[in-house]
Amino acid sequence: MPPTDHKQYYIEHKEIIITRSKNRYLENKEKCLEYQNKRYSENKEEILNRQKIKTKCECGSLFNRSRKKRHVQTNKHIKYLQSLASQSGLVLVCDVDIVE
């Protein structure tokens, strides 16, 4: 019986879907790159404005939206998360070496 939920279908057939999309990209690489460049040039101003949006983190820092991953890896943010975890008695996943 085929699943009715798209998410469930993706979970069950993830490997097939990923290999199919990789093959499609490799076969049509020139068209894909051309489409990406065209889309970027048409929406360049909007894309750049979206990246400049400032976001305030719980730890008190301001960062650009495009630099979120970089901010999450900073010592300031990590120390803030550790202090929250110690206050509530939780253990952070990055602090655990071996999970039994």
PyMOL commands that set and color helices and strands:
alter all, ss='L'
color gray80, all
select helices_A, chain A and resi 6-12+14-27+29-42+44-51+65-72+75-88+93-95
alter helices_A, ss='H'
color red, helices_A
select strands_A, chain A and resi 54-56+62-64
alter strands_A, ss='S'
color yellow, strands_A
deselect
rebuild
show_as cartoon
